[in-house]
Structure formats: structure tokens, C-alpha cells
Amino acid sequence: MRPSTTPRADGPGGADRRWSPALWGLLFVLAANMLIDALEVSVALVALPAIGDDLGLAPHELHWVVSGFAAGFGALLLFGGRLVAILGRRPVYLAALLVFAAASLVGALADHTALLVATRFVKGFCAALTAPTGLAIIASVFPEGRARSRALSVYSLFGASGFSVGLLLSGALTEVSWRWTFAFPAPIALLLFAFALRLIPKDTPDPKAPRRYDALGALSLTSATLLAVAGIAAGPAFGWGHPLTLGVLLLAALSAVLFVRVERTAPQPLLPRELVGRRTLLRSALGAGALNGSYLGLLLVSTLHLQRQAGYGPWQTGLAFLPAAAPLALTALHSGRYVTRFGPARLIAAGAAAASLGCLLYPREGTAVRYATDVLPTMLLVGAAFVLAFTAFHMQATSSVPEHLRSSAGGFYQTAVQLAAALTTVLCAALYPAGRGPALALVTAVALAGLAVALRGLLPRRTADPARGPAAEPPPADRTSEPTRGRP
């Protein structure tokens, strides 16, 4: 992609020069958009009971409000990167902001579940377009070195703060109406569009680059994701042995097989073949997916528990969850130093252990809640898990591949994280009607699986075999790449 002339933080001593107002404005537009993308999950979580009461949704149906956004984000993230490469950063980013604003308004006015879920999926797709595009714009405007690190720090701080901001906003707005929770991002997105129209530099896609969208790959992955979520959701409604449930799950499996086949034969697949088999990247994706999935599953169960059984209001619920979300925002600017000092594998293992212990401690029975002893220890442990592992996961994933593959590796990593969130939340919702205990058992199992993956990363690396050549992949480098969202 060939960028047009635009104000840049370069030139003689460019990394140290004072930035112009236009550069600061561009950075804050990108960072603010990352913030509203990051808060989309937390605002929905706190509002779930109110949405269920208004639209008549059972607990096993409410998950769609959360998993719909995660499915749109995760299933279409790789395709979003391809659209940006072919169509250009500026037009894709601007279009995504407008569609996001429109979907927010429609979702706020929706009276039918299907329409609300559709808007959540569309907003997830918009986030899949703006997340990689924001990073690409930063990379094109701010040169590598101090200037780019400074810009990425601001960008990451906003992303890490988004989840906490969403908890507080949703808690306050849902006290009035859950519809305000979904409406308030619309004017913000329109305001950002107005500034972005002036500040985002024009760019011209490389005319020599092949224009292959791999639409079949994107469609098959999206179908597999949505059918898997729908099939699991059908279990409590129709029965796990019902032909509809089994048929939908079978179609999901066939779609997944089709995606693998398409990616193996496509001239320019969404998932580069060079990434397949890279164990460090795969371990990072699985571990981060387990951490994010167990966290959102835990908050889903806890939201229903606190508001439906313990009598908490939305505002109280948002405050109750804050100890799990705020520590990451407070430490985001310094997390890279921890990884450099202790290494990603140790921090990831410690974080996975903290998350597993937090899930184990959450009460399985009873309706009365003593926050200081029943809920707070879990939230503090989960918050510690993200402080320890959030940046370490992303740095381990991207630094384990060559420079030219890091963008694709980041897309694959984020895809795994979001798809794990979609599947874990629907599984928790499917188990919740049988009681809080089974749903929490699933959450704990997912967290423990993440711990097992993390412990595998602590084992000594395989040494080179003289007869077979060097080991399959090099150890993670010390070079860092900033995380892109408020969750892993």
C-alpha cells in the first residue's frame, strides 16, 4: 500500500520532535475508536438482565448479545485485514465508523432479539475493520522507534481502559434504560468520523498486489462460528439429542472443514500457510483464548447471579466487576517492561494460575452474597491475571514469527481470542439453566486448560537435531508489539 503525503513524526530527529496538533488529533481519533470497540463487550454484560426482562429472553438466550459481537469480530477479522489491503485504509476505516454508528442506533431501538443480535454482529465486523486499520495507520504515520512506541502506548492505554469504562457507563445508563447503553456510542462514532474525515491520510493500494478477497474462506469461517453458537444454544431449548440441534452442529463442523480446505488450496489464503505449525503462536492463541473465554464466561454467570439472585442493580454490578478490569488499565503503560524483565512464558503461567484460582473461588451455591469474601477475591485474581498475561500473550505471539508475518500472526491471535469468547459464553449460557455450579465448572475447566497450555510453555525448548536441522521455530524475540484491545 502506498501512502500519500501526510504529516509525519519523522525527519531529522523526527522521533524527538514536537508533534503537530494534527498528529495528536489523528492519534486520539484512533485511540478513542479503540476505546469504544473495547467497551462493547462490558456494556452488554452489565445490561443483560435488563435486556432479558424487556425482550422476554431466558438466560440461555441472553448470550447472543455478547457472543454475537465476538462472533462478528473473530470470524471476520482476517477478512477485514484483507479488505483494508485491497481497498485502502482510509475508505474502510471511515465506512466502518458510519456503519458502527448506524448499528448502534438500530440496536438501541430494536424490539426483536434477531434484530438486536444482528446489530451486535455488524458492530463486531466494524471492530474487525477498525482494529487492524488503526494499527496500520499508526505504523504508516509514526516511524519505528520512540515516536511509534509513544503512539502505541497511548493507543494501548485507551484500549486497555475500554473495558473498565464500559462497566461504569453501562452500570449508570442501564439504571435508566438498557437502550441508552447501546445508543451512546453512535454520536461518539459520528464525531470521530467527522475528525477522521479530515485527519486520516489518504492511501493508495498497491496496484501490483493481487486482489483476492478469499470471500469463500471468510464465509465458511463465519458460517462455522455462527452455526456452532446456534447449535449449542439450541441444546437447552430443544434438547441435545434433537435433530435440529444435531443438524446445526453438523453443519457447523462441515463449514469448519470447508474453511480448512479453502485455506489450504486458495492462492492467497486469509491465514498464511507459513503460520501453520508455529507452536509458540498457537500456544499464545490457545492460552489467550482460554483466559478471555473463561473471564467473559465468569462475568456472564456472575452478572446473572448478582442481579437475578442477589438483588444487585446494574450500577452495583459494574462496580463489583471493576477490580477485575481496572488493574490492566492502570498498568498498561508499564506492562512491556515486566515482559522484558521476566519473560512472557513465566508471566503467562502466573496469570493463568491466578485466573484458574479465581474461577475456583467463586461461590457455586446460595443466593446471599458477601461481596468482600464471595466476589472480590475472584475479581482481584482475575484482574491480576490480565496484568500479568495480557501484554505477554500478545508479545509472545507476534515476536515468535518473522517481521513480514507479524500482522497476520496478530490477526490469527485476535481471531482465536474472540472466537473463544463467543463459544465459551454460549456454553455457559447453555449450562446456566441447570444451575450456577455447572456453568462455573465449565469456566474453571477452560481456565485450567489455559494453565496447562501455559505450563507447556515453561518446558525446555527442543534443541536442534543434527540429522533433521534446526528446531521448528525460534524462541520469541525481545522485540515488542503492543496489544490492540482491552482484552487479550
C-alpha angles and dihedrals in degrees: 000000000000115000121215124232109293138155108280137188092236141087125096104351087353096159089060099040121109109263120240121243088252092058092048090046092051092049094050092048090054093043094047091051089051088053095055090046091052095049094052092090099044094048090054095048096057092045096050099100092048091049090049093051093048098044097032096244123163119226092258089057099046093075090079090076089062103028092046091063093043091049093051091048098044101038094048103034095097090045090049090057089051092051090052092050093051104035101031135255100264101053093043093048094048093046091049091053092053094046090047091054092048092048090050092055094045091048091051090054097041117125096179127067094226092057093047092050091047091055090049090053091048091050089051089054090050089053088050087058100044099041098064092033093056091054091046091053091050090050091051097047104035115055121230112274132043096348095053093043089052092049093047090050091057091044093050093045091058091047093049091049094051097083092052093046090050092054092053096042094046092047091053098040096044089058084068100032135323087231091071088057090064097036102054096073090060099074090040091054091048091050090050089049091055091054094039090054088064102032108038108091121237117249134188120217114236105265090209093057114101113255099221113145097183088217092168090057091050092046094049093048091047091048092049091051098046094042091050091052092045092047093052091045090052091060098079092038101048105011130267093261095047115121091236093055093045093044094053092047090049091052089050090054092048091050090052091051089049091052091053092048093048093049092049093053104032116110090226109017124196088237110050113231090228089071095056112102097018099137099195092052092046092047090051092049094048094045094047090045090053092048095048094041095049091046096052091042090052092050091048091054092041092050092055091043096049098042102033099037110017097042098240118157123226093262092050090048093052091051091046090058096045096090088062095050108031099064092065092053091048094051101034095105093054102038094095090061091056091053092049091050102043103021126244098264095060094046092047092051092048091048093048090050091051092049092049092050091048092053091047092053098053109107115258098194141033133049102234112092128205098190097199093056105023106039111012097065090054093048093048092050093048090047089052089050092059093044089054102038110024100084093028091060094051095044092048092049098049099036092054093070134059119273095257092055099047096094091052091044090053090051092050091047094051091045090057092047094052096042090051089054092051094049097042094050093051091048091051091048091049092053097041096082088063089056141285091275099067092046092050090046088058092048090051092048091053091049092049090050088055089051091052090052091048093051089052087061091059093060117103114273119252110261123227116279110222090212095050104031129240126344118283095260138005123251117267113281124233092243112110136220119194121241116252106213145035091258127043 
